Structure formats: C-alpha cells, structure tokens
Amino acid sequence: MCDEFSPFERATTTRRGFAALSGAAALAARRAMARSGGGAALSETTVSIPTPAGRADAVFIHPLHGAHPGVVMWPDIGGLRDAFRIMARRLAAAGYAVLVVNQYYRNARAPVLTSFADWMTPSGQARLRPMIAALNPPEIASDGDAFVRWLDSQAAVDKRRGIASSGYCMGGPFALRTAAAAPARVTAVASFHGANLVTTRPDSPHLLIAQTKARFLFAIGRNDDARAPGDKDALRAAAAAAQRPAEITVYPADHGWCVIDTPAYDPAEADRAWDRMLALFAQL
C-alpha cells in the first residue's frame, strides 16, 4: 500500500506545520475551484451503495442537468475528505458524474481523517493502519464492480458512454482493479502517483491490464520513479503485451503532488496531469 514507501511515512507535524499545511490546503482548494469555473450548477449527495461486504458510503457529484460519463474516484491513503470533494466538484463541473468512494467503509464512515495533515500524526496513522491492513485485492475488485453497477443505475450517468476509474496513491491500483472487475464498462483508468502498481505477486496490478478494455494514464512522481525505476518499464511492457493504449509519464513533482491538501501538492504539475486525465476521459 501507499504507506509502505510513501515519503510522508515518517514525517512529523508540529502545531505550526499543521497550521501551515491546513492553510495551504485551503488556498489550493480556492484555486482548484476557480480553475473549474466554481459556479457550475452541481448536485452533491452522500449516498449508500450496496456491496457484498455491506454498504459503502460515498459522495456523488454531477451536473444538475443531463446525463454524463461516470467516474469512480478512489482517494489516497487519507480517504474521502473535503480535499476529494473539492477535486470531484472540479471534475463534475467539466461534465462528469463523479462517485468519490470511502475505501474504509467496512470500518468507519467518511471522513475517517479530516485532512492529509491528520495522517501525518501518530494518532492518525494508528487509526488508519488496521483499516489499511483489512483491504485486500479481491475485496477491492468486488467493491469496484459494485460501484460501477451503482453508477449505471443512476439517471445522471450516460450509459451509452464508458465509465472511468481514477485513483490517487493507494487508489491507483484500486482504479486498475476496478477496470479489471468491470471490463465491459470501464474504458479509461487514470492513476496519479499510484502505489505498488508493479509487484512480484501473481495478482500484481500491472498484470491486470490484460484483463481490461481500457485506455490508461499513469502519472508517476519523480521520487517514486527514483525508488523503483523499473516500474514504468514494466507498465509499458504490460500495456504493449495487452495491446492497451497507455500514457506513462514521470512528472517533475513528488509523490502526492496531485492532491490539494498534501505537502507535496504542486499546482502547475497537478494541472498538467489533470489536463491529461481530461484528454483521456474525453474518449469515453
């Protein structure tokens, strides 16, 4: 998972640092909404989705009128929180019906943590670790399939077009597992600083590319690439072998740069990755 190698793993946060990070997140949120147009008429509701494991809480955000391509958005290790609501609103304002899921629903309703700064504290890490340990690939695939099915039951989702799956940090491989679980519907996958996309296990996420019918965007952080320089090559080889289109780019930014409340957030590079995601999703 993300916490196995994240550069935030051993970070400590002072009271002053926590306040600075929170202030930066608020500024980033205002910038993100300004770039999205901010005033688009959107519907935003908290929903409960049946899964084989119970009921998952999520946030569903979409334009107020019409039917639009659906997107399953998997948050980073910090889970569903205000930062991801803001990012989902921006995507919805671009014309998508976005379902932001709580990957920890088996243990607690969202928000489990209120900000990424909470994850950088000992108490935040202690709270999340058992929840992270409880997640496994079969359950994520099952959840992903349930989320796709739920989207297809909504009037705000255009069933004539494909569904996208996006994921950040630990959500990167979850987005890929969603595409493999629902290959007939998920036709685009975007992974931003995805964690453990390439492993030696037989169910490694990169090996699932062959089980999908999707186009891919893998946006890789420079420090993630420095730790595992062979991952990008393994992703390219897997996509080529499966004959699946894939854009694989190492960005001049660090792990977490696309999420507006992390210390690595880089507005310019986050926007560049966002634009590549929109170009991918335009093909749904």
C-alpha positions as CSV (number, residue, x, y, z in Angstrom):
1,M,0.0,0.0,0.0
2,C,0.9,3.7,-0.1
3,D,2.2,3.7,3.4
4,E,4.8,1.0,2.6
5,F,7.0,3.6,0.8
6,S,5.4,7.0,1.0
7,P,7.8,9.9,1.6
8,F,5.2,11.1,4.1
9,E,5.6,7.9,6.2
10,R,8.0,9.1,8.8
11,A,7.1,12.8,8.7
12,T,6.4,14.6,11.9
13,T,4.0,17.5,12.0
14,T,4.4,20.3,14.6
15,R,1.5,22.5,15.6
16,R,2.9,25.3,13.3
17,G,3.4,22.8,10.5
18,F,-0.1,21.5,10.8
19,A,-1.5,25.0,10.6
20,A,0.7,25.8,7.6
21,L,-0.4,22.7,5.8
22,S,-4.0,23.4,6.5
23,G,-3.7,26.9,5.3
24,A,-2.0,25.7,2.1
25,A,-4.8,23.2,1.5
26,A,-7.4,26.0,1.9
27,L,-5.6,28.1,-0.7
28,A,-5.2,25.2,-3.0
29,A,-9.0,24.5,-2.7
30,R,-9.8,28.0,-3.7
31,R,-7.5,27.8,-6.7
32,A,-8.9,24.4,-7.8
33,M,-12.5,25.7,-7.7
34,A,-11.5,28.9,-9.6
35,R,-10.0,26.8,-12.3
36,S,-13.1,24.6,-12.5
37,G,-15.3,27.6,-13.0
38,G,-16.5,27.3,-9.4
39,G,-20.1,28.3,-10.3
40,A,-21.3,25.3,-12.3
41,A,-24.7,24.1,-11.2
42,L,-23.9,20.7,-9.5
43,S,-25.8,18.1,-7.5
44,E,-23.9,16.8,-4.5
45,T,-25.2,14.0,-2.3
46,T,-23.9,11.5,0.2
47,V,-25.0,8.0,-0.9
48,S,-25.0,4.5,0.4
49,I,-24.1,1.7,-2.0
50,P,-24.8,-2.0,-1.5
51,T,-21.7,-4.2,-1.8
52,P,-21.1,-7.9,-1.0
53,A,-19.4,-6.7,2.2
54,G,-22.2,-4.3,3.3
55,R,-23.0,-0.8,2.4
56,A,-20.4,1.7,1.3
57,D,-20.8,5.4,1.9
58,A,-19.7,7.7,-1.0
59,V,-20.3,11.2,-2.4
60,F,-22.0,11.5,-5.8
61,I,-21.4,14.8,-7.6
62,H,-22.7,15.6,-11.1
63,P,-24.0,18.5,-13.2
64,L,-27.5,19.3,-12.2
65,H,-29.0,18.5,-15.6
66,G,-28.4,15.8,-18.2
67,A,-26.6,12.5,-18.3
68,H,-22.8,12.4,-18.2
69,P,-20.0,9.8,-18.2
70,G,-19.5,8.2,-14.9
71,V,-16.3,8.2,-12.9
72,V,-15.3,6.1,-9.9
73,M,-12.7,8.2,-7.9
74,W,-10.6,6.3,-5.3
75,P,-8.9,8.6,-2.7
76,D,-5.4,8.4,-1.4
77,I,-4.4,6.9,1.9
78,G,-6.1,9.7,3.8
79,G,-9.5,8.6,2.5
80,L,-12.6,10.5,1.4
81,R,-12.4,14.0,2.9
82,D,-13.0,17.6,1.9
83,A,-10.0,17.7,-0.5
84,F,-11.5,15.0,-2.6
85,R,-15.0,16.6,-2.5
86,I,-13.4,19.7,-4.0
87,M,-11.5,17.7,-6.6
88,A,-14.7,15.8,-7.5
89,R,-16.6,19.1,-7.9
90,R,-14.0,20.3,-10.3
91,L,-14.3,17.1,-12.4
92,A,-18.1,17.2,-12.2
93,A,-18.0,20.8,-13.5
94,A,-16.1,19.6,-16.5
95,G,-19.1,17.3,-17.4
96,Y,-18.8,14.1,-15.4
97,A,-20.9,12.2,-12.9
98,V,-18.3,11.5,-10.1
99,L,-18.6,8.9,-7.4
100,V,-15.9,9.5,-4.7
101,V,-15.8,6.4,-2.5
102,N,-14.8,5.7,1.1
103,Q,-12.4,2.7,0.8
104,Y,-12.6,2.3,4.5
105,Y,-16.4,1.8,4.8
106,R,-16.0,-1.6,6.4
107,N,-14.6,0.1,9.5
108,A,-15.9,3.6,9.5
109,R,-17.9,6.2,7.7
110,A,-16.1,9.1,6.0
111,P,-14.3,11.2,6.8
112,V,-12.1,8.9,8.8
113,L,-9.5,11.7,8.8
114,T,-10.4,15.3,8.0
115,S,-7.2,16.2,6.2
116,F,-3.9,14.7,5.0
117,A,-2.2,16.5,7.9
118,D,-4.1,14.1,10.2
119,W,-2.4,11.2,8.5
120,M,1.0,12.8,9.3
121,T,0.3,12.5,13.1
122,P,0.9,9.3,15.2
123,S,-2.8,9.2,16.1
124,G,-3.9,9.4,12.5
125,Q,-1.6,6.7,11.4
126,A,-2.6,4.5,14.3
127,R,-6.3,5.0,13.4
128,L,-5.8,4.1,9.7
129,R,-3.3,1.2,9.9
130,P,-5.9,-1.5,10.9
131,M,-8.2,-0.2,8.2
132,I,-5.4,-0.4,5.6
133,A,-4.5,-3.9,6.6
134,A,-8.1,-5.0,6.2
135,L,-8.1,-4.1,2.5
136,N,-7.2,-6.9,0.0
137,P,-7.3,-7.2,-3.8
138,P,-10.5,-9.5,-4.1
139,E,-12.5,-7.1,-1.9
140,I,-11.3,-4.0,-3.8
141,A,-12.3,-5.7,-7.1
142,S,-15.7,-6.6,-5.6
143,D,-16.2,-3.0,-4.4
144,G,-15.1,-1.6,-7.8
145,D,-17.6,-3.7,-9.6
146,A,-20.4,-2.7,-7.2
147,F,-19.5,1.0,-7.6
148,V,-19.7,0.7,-11.4
149,R,-23.0,-1.1,-11.2
150,W,-24.4,1.6,-9.0
151,L,-23.3,4.3,-11.4
152,D,-25.0,2.5,-14.2
153,S,-28.3,2.7,-12.2
154,Q,-28.2,6.5,-12.0
155,A,-30.1,8.7,-14.3
156,A,-27.3,11.2,-14.2
157,V,-24.9,8.7,-15.8
158,D,-24.8,8.3,-19.6
159,K,-24.9,4.5,-20.2
160,R,-24.0,5.0,-23.8
161,R,-20.5,6.0,-22.9
162,G,-17.8,4.2,-20.9
163,I,-17.1,4.7,-17.2
164,A,-13.7,5.9,-16.0
165,S,-11.8,4.9,-12.8
166,S,-9.3,7.2,-11.2
167,G,-7.1,6.7,-8.2
168,Y,-4.5,8.6,-6.1
169,C,-1.7,6.9,-4.2
170,M,-3.2,3.7,-2.8
171,G,-6.2,4.4,-5.1
172,G,-4.1,4.0,-8.2
173,P,-4.1,0.1,-8.1
174,F,-7.7,0.2,-6.9
175,A,-8.6,2.1,-10.1
176,L,-6.9,-0.6,-12.1
177,R,-8.6,-3.4,-10.2
178,T,-12.0,-1.7,-10.9
179,A,-11.3,-1.8,-14.6
180,A,-10.4,-5.5,-14.5
181,A,-13.5,-6.3,-12.4
182,A,-15.9,-4.5,-14.8
183,P,-14.1,-4.6,-18.2
184,A,-17.3,-4.2,-20.3
185,R,-17.9,-0.7,-18.7
186,V,-14.6,0.8,-17.5
187,T,-12.8,2.1,-20.6
188,A,-10.4,4.6,-19.0
189,V,-8.1,4.4,-16.0
190,A,-6.1,7.3,-14.5
191,S,-3.5,6.6,-11.8
192,F,-1.8,9.5,-10.1
193,H,1.3,8.7,-8.1
194,G,-0.1,5.2,-7.7
195,A,1.3,2.9,-5.1
196,N,2.6,-0.6,-5.7
197,L,1.4,-0.8,-9.3
198,V,4.1,-3.3,-10.0
199,T,4.8,-6.2,-7.6
200,T,6.1,-9.7,-7.8
201,R,2.7,-11.2,-6.8
202,P,0.6,-13.1,-9.4
203,D,-2.2,-10.5,-8.9
204,S,0.1,-7.5,-9.3
205,P,-2.0,-4.6,-10.7
206,H,0.1,-4.2,-13.8
207,L,-0.7,-7.8,-14.8
208,L,-4.4,-6.9,-14.8
209,I,-4.0,-4.5,-17.7
210,A,-4.6,-7.6,-20.0
211,Q,-7.9,-8.2,-18.3
212,T,-9.3,-4.8,-19.2
213,K,-10.6,-2.9,-22.3
214,A,-9.4,0.4,-21.0
215,R,-7.0,3.2,-22.0
216,F,-4.6,4.2,-19.3
217,L,-2.8,7.2,-17.8
218,F,-0.1,6.5,-15.3
219,A,1.3,9.8,-13.8
220,I,4.4,8.9,-11.8
221,G,6.2,11.1,-9.2
222,R,9.9,11.6,-9.6
223,N,10.7,10.3,-6.2
224,D,8.6,7.2,-6.8
225,D,10.4,6.6,-10.0
226,A,13.8,7.0,-8.2
227,R,12.8,4.3,-5.8
228,A,11.5,1.9,-8.4
229,P,12.8,3.0,-11.8
230,G,11.8,-0.3,-13.5
231,D,8.1,0.2,-12.7
232,K,7.4,2.5,-15.7
233,D,9.1,0.0,-18.0
234,A,7.0,-2.9,-16.6
235,L,3.9,-0.9,-17.0
236,R,4.8,-0.1,-20.6
237,A,5.6,-3.7,-21.3
238,A,2.3,-4.9,-19.8
239,A,0.3,-2.4,-21.8
240,A,2.1,-3.3,-25.0
241,A,1.6,-7.0,-24.5
242,A,-2.1,-6.4,-23.8
243,Q,-2.4,-4.0,-26.7
244,R,-3.9,-1.4,-24.5
245,P,-3.1,2.3,-25.1
246,A,-1.2,3.8,-22.2
247,E,0.4,7.1,-21.4
248,I,3.1,6.7,-18.8
249,T,4.9,9.8,-17.7
250,V,7.3,10.7,-14.8
251,Y,6.4,14.2,-13.6
252,P,8.9,16.6,-12.1
253,A,7.0,16.5,-8.8
254,D,6.9,14.3,-5.7
255,H,4.5,11.6,-4.5
256,G,1.2,13.2,-3.6
257,W,1.6,16.2,-5.9
258,C,-1.9,15.9,-7.4
259,V,-3.9,16.1,-4.1
260,I,-4.6,19.6,-2.9
261,D,-4.1,19.0,0.8
262,T,-0.8,17.2,0.8
263,P,2.6,18.9,1.5
264,A,3.8,17.8,-2.0
265,Y,0.9,19.5,-3.8
266,D,2.3,21.2,-7.0
267,P,-0.4,23.3,-8.7
268,A,1.3,23.6,-12.0
269,E,2.2,19.9,-12.3
270,A,-1.2,18.9,-10.9
271,D,-2.9,20.9,-13.6
272,R,-0.8,19.3,-16.2
273,A,-1.7,15.8,-15.0
274,W,-5.4,16.9,-14.7
275,D,-5.4,18.1,-18.3
276,R,-4.1,14.7,-19.4
277,M,-6.8,13.0,-17.5
278,L,-9.5,15.1,-19.2
279,A,-8.0,14.2,-22.6
280,L,-8.3,10.5,-21.6
281,F,-11.8,10.8,-20.3
282,A,-12.9,12.7,-23.4
283,Q,-12.6,9.4,-25.2
284,L,-15.1,7.6,-23.0
